[in-house]
Amino acid sequence: MPINYYIFLSLALFAIGIVGVLTRRNAIIIFMCIELMLNAVNLLLVAFSKMHHLQLSGSNAVAGSEGQLFVFFIMVVAAAEVSVGLAIIVMLYRNVHSVDVNFLNRLKH
Amino acid sequence: MNVLIISAVWGVLMMFSGVLLKGKAPIRILAIAGMLALVLVNVLEMQGIKIFHIQTEGLMKYDRPALLFIGIATVTTFLYLLLSARDMEKVGAYNSEYFALIFFIICGIDLTSSFQSLLILFLGIEIISIPLYILTGSDKRNLKSNEASLKYFLMGSFSTGLMLMGIALIYGARASFDLSAINTVVDGKTSVLLTAGMLLLMFSMAFKASVAPFHFWTPDVYDGAPTVFTSFMATVVKAAVFIAFIRLFSDAFGKFQPQWQMIAGILTVATLFIGNITAVFQQSVKRMLAYSSIAQAGFMMFAVYSMSAEGREGLILYVTAYSLATIGIFAVLIKMQDYTFDGFNGFAKRQPLLAATTTIFLLSLAGIPLTAGFIAKFYMLKAALAGGQHLWLVIFAVLMAAVSVYYYFRVIQAMYFRDSETDAHELPVSLSFKWTLVVLAGLVIVLGVFPDILLSWYYF
């Protein structure tokens, strides 16, 4: 399959994530949209990794492996972010009993 | 490399210190001693003595600018801990964890100032950001702190998403994450993938560095976070992001400068304009300092814009001057009960020494001669002028610096020329706090008169 299909698929996923972050008001859903953005990147990295491997494996047997390595780092960092992010949302919920980001306008004055 | 490993180990040590040590004082002393140790091992590394010999496979390079900036970051953090460690204990009950997170942030700063691969850049930025989300929300009962941390978290991970997309696109174009492999021009043109990736990376770095028009989270987050941690975020962390910014754009995209220079120029102008003009209308000193940090980021953007040796020297000088002055002002601000401008009325009569040092810091931020801020601004504008044909940008920057004098001098005016109607009080200040402030003010003036002291480390 041509690489363009993968690029368009992950850009579409990424755009859905961005639109979700910008329009949704529920903190958990915004959070899920950010995860969607990260996973779109993972998909793209794996696709590019395979592409580079097919192109360059003649001269370098491990060509393209860096991309897949990067995906693991993104997954680990995303997990760390999730744990901190959910803790922050729980902390907010304890104080205002809501996860609606429209509550977050007290600082603007 | 010394700082990276020792700060990671010391961070873990700090976490256990909360269980093993009784009382607050031993934990605080352990943290300050650890930061002093980081300063010393970094000086050793600059002299060529490496404690750890680790093969980095080209992922990191501890060259002169990297080591110098790590030195600056550790020294300013050390001074910050000396001034504000007691105030950190008042935020919440988890003082050993706050210190541990500061050590982990230093770890990330070590990575972002020495990276040679986009992988390390990403890891460094995240290691800086995630502890900061926690520190921003550390005042758990305070709704403003909660809000600030959620906002910072959502904005921060959004910009991380943009950065990762940029990295993935660049990987598609170049088949490598290595900065030097990216910085090659094939057949005199660049692919669409590379250009798009470069723009996404520029925008996400602008997000992290709070450069307009990606600055909108900054005032709210800096205002809502506990003041001790705002001080750290606005100085050491912001400086580290700018060092990463300039390293990325010189080592990876230096050869594509004609493509991004105009955008960097627009970002510079927007940041200077929005930061300075909005700061004029603020009523709270803390919020004014948040906007002032945006305005100062505009000046730091000149280094990215001009991308010359002079600009890099100037950036080192600028981040040092800015960090020292801002840490000092925030340390005084923490002691105030009232964060409005009126809270500073009659401050010079109540605390003459604190008022005098605060004045020096404010003069440095405004860029008055004989202070480090002046010589730093001078270097920046000189670098922009040396590039030629950008005279209007320099004129605009000087005009905006003149605007900034208004809001910095408002504080000085309140301190010296107004009397307090109410009997305002500050928290008691210790003698060591005063002496550390005097040392900070002394450093600001010495750097303003002899900037070569710092810059000579850059080359030798």
Chai-1 contact restraints between the chains, C-beta under 6 A:
chainA,res_idxA,chainB,res_idxB,connection_type,confidence,min_distance_angstrom,max_distance_angstrom,comment,restraint_id
A,F14,B,M165,contact,1.0,0.0,6.0,A-B,restraint_1
A,V21,B,F158,contact,1.0,0.0,6.0,A-B,restraint_2
A,I30,B,L154,contact,1.0,0.0,6.0,A-B,restraint_3
A,I34,B,S157,contact,1.0,0.0,6.0,A-B,restraint_4
A,I34,B,G161,contact,1.0,0.0,6.0,A-B,restraint_5
A,M37,B,G161,contact,1.0,0.0,6.0,A-B,restraint_6
A,L38,B,G161,contact,1.0,0.0,6.0,A-B,restraint_7
A,V41,B,L164,contact,1.0,0.0,6.0,A-B,restraint_8
A,V41,B,M165,contact,1.0,0.0,6.0,A-B,restraint_9
A,V41,B,A168,contact,1.0,0.0,6.0,A-B,restraint_10
A,L44,B,A168,contact,1.0,0.0,6.0,A-B,restraint_11
A,L45,B,A168,contact,1.0,0.0,6.0,A-B,restraint_12
A,F48,B,Y171,contact,1.0,0.0,6.0,A-B,restraint_13
A,F48,B,G172,contact,1.0,0.0,6.0,A-B,restraint_14
A,H52,B,A175,contact,1.0,0.0,6.0,A-B,restraint_15
A,E66,B,F177,contact,1.0,0.0,6.0,A-B,restraint_16
A,G67,B,Y171,contact,1.0,0.0,6.0,A-B,restraint_17
A,F70,B,L119,contact,1.0,0.0,6.0,A-B,restraint_18
A,V77,B,E126,contact,1.0,0.0,6.0,A-B,restraint_19
A,A80,B,I130,contact,1.0,0.0,6.0,A-B,restraint_20
A,E81,B,S157,contact,1.0,0.0,6.0,A-B,restraint_21
A,V84,B,I130,contact,1.0,0.0,6.0,A-B,restraint_22
A,V84,B,Y133,contact,1.0,0.0,6.0,A-B,restraint_23
A,G85,B,F153,contact,1.0,0.0,6.0,A-B,restraint_24
A,I88,B,G137,contact,1.0,0.0,6.0,A-B,restraint_25
A,I88,B,S149,contact,1.0,0.0,6.0,A-B,restraint_26
A,I88,B,L150,contact,1.0,0.0,6.0,A-B,restraint_27
A,I88,B,F153,contact,1.0,0.0,6.0,A-B,restraint_28
A,M91,B,K140,contact,1.0,0.0,6.0,A-B,restraint_29
A,M91,B,N146,contact,1.0,0.0,6.0,A-B,restraint_30
A,L92,B,N146,contact,1.0,0.0,6.0,A-B,restraint_31
A,L92,B,L150,contact,1.0,0.0,6.0,A-B,restraint_32
A,N95,B,L143,contact,1.0,0.0,6.0,A-B,restraint_33
A,N95,B,N146,contact,1.0,0.0,6.0,A-B,restraint_34
A,L104,B,E147,contact,1.0,0.0,6.0,A-B,restraint_35
A,L107,B,E147,contact,1.0,0.0,6.0,A-B,restraint_36
A,L107,B,D220,contact,1.0,0.0,6.0,A-B,restraint_37
A,L107,B,D223,contact,1.0,0.0,6.0,A-B,restraint_38
A,L107,B,G224,contact,1.0,0.0,6.0,A-B,restraint_39
